[in-house]
Amino acid sequence: MATTDVTDAATRIERIATTPDWYESYRISQAIRAGGLIFVSGQAGFDESGRTVDGGFLAQGRQAFRNVERVLAAAGATFADVVKVGIYVRNMAEDLDKLIELREEFLSLPYPADTLVEVSSLAQPDWLIEVEVTALAR
């Protein structure tokens, strides 16, 4: 786990990163630990080489959730610590049932709060889903 402390212990902001750090070149932290919480930046369906996975929405969704899981692990957390999820999709009408399937696969009771938004595009033109979470830092 790579971390960078920015302030004193009372107001510590700690950067969480994995190797490879897909977002370093964009000047984005994969996650930040602050105030007893972990804020994970949006993760999409790309593999460790940065390529979007093949197989459509479910394949990208599973990879996006696995990427979130990897960043959470670097911060010492799991999906059981997640209290809020933000999910951005390109086609709500087509993919809502698949999204519910992904939530059942990766999340459990008590299900975290969630915001689900349809967007016209994501950072890469072939991305179909992006997932961000907020988790408790234990």
PEFEN-V812162 format. One record per residue. N is the residue number from 1. PHI is phi in radians with two decimals (* if undefined). Layout:
N&PHI / N&PHI
This chain:
1&* / 2&-1.73 / 3&-2.36 / 4&-2.33 / 5&-1.45 / 6&-1.85 / 7&-2.37 / 8&-1.20 / 9&-1.05 / 10&-1.20 / 11&-2.23 / 12&-1.07 / 13&-2.06 / 14&-2.06 / 15&-1.44 / 16&-1.94 / 17&-2.47 / 18&-2.01 / 19&-2.04 / 20&-1.32 / 21&-1.69 / 22&-1.08 / 23&-1.81 / 24&-0.94 / 25&-1.16 / 26&-1.63 / 27&1.10 / 28&-2.13 / 29&-1.44 / 30&-1.12 / 31&-2.75 / 32&-2.26 / 33&-1.78 / 34&-2.74 / 35&1.00 / 36&1.40 / 37&-2.22 / 38&-2.08 / 39&-1.90 / 40&-1.65 / 41&-1.08 / 42&-0.94 / 43&-2.07 / 44&-1.95 / 45&-1.50 / 46&-2.04 / 47&-1.52 / 48&-1.13 / 49&-1.58 / 50&1.57 / 51&-1.57 / 52&-1.15 / 53&-1.26 / 54&-1.43 / 55&2.00 / 56&1.47 / 57&-1.05 / 58&-1.09 / 59&-1.12 / 60&-1.14 / 61&-1.10 / 62&-1.06 / 63&-1.17 / 64&-1.06 / 65&-1.14 / 66&-1.11 / 67&-1.13 / 68&-1.04 / 69&-1.03 / 70&-1.14 / 71&-1.21 / 72&-1.01 / 73&-1.07 / 74&-1.10 / 75&-1.65 / 76&1.40 / 77&-2.23 / 78&-2.39 / 79&-1.07 / 80&-1.13 / 81&-1.57 / 82&-1.31 / 83&-1.96 / 84&-2.60 / 85&-2.17 / 86&-2.11 / 87&-2.20 / 88&-2.04 / 89&-2.22 / 90&-1.52 / 91&-2.49 / 92&-1.04 / 93&-1.03 / 94&-1.39 / 95&-1.99 / 96&-1.05 / 97&-1.08 / 98&-1.17 / 99&-1.14 / 100&-1.07 / 101&-1.05 / 102&-1.12 / 103&-1.05 / 104&-1.14 / 105&-1.23 / 106&-1.91 / 107&-2.06 / 108&-2.45 / 109&-1.10 / 110&-1.33 / 111&-1.02 / 112&-1.20 / 113&-1.06 / 114&-2.56 / 115&-2.15 / 116&-2.09 / 117&-2.30 / 118&-1.56 / 119&-2.17 / 120&-1.38 / 121&-2.78 / 122&-2.09 / 123&-1.05 / 124&-2.06 / 125&-1.12 / 126&-1.66 / 127&-1.31 / 128&-1.90 / 129&-2.67 / 130&-2.47 / 131&-2.20 / 132&-2.17 / 133&-2.46 / 134&-2.10 / 135&-2.31 / 136&-1.30 / 137&-1.63 / 138&-1.73
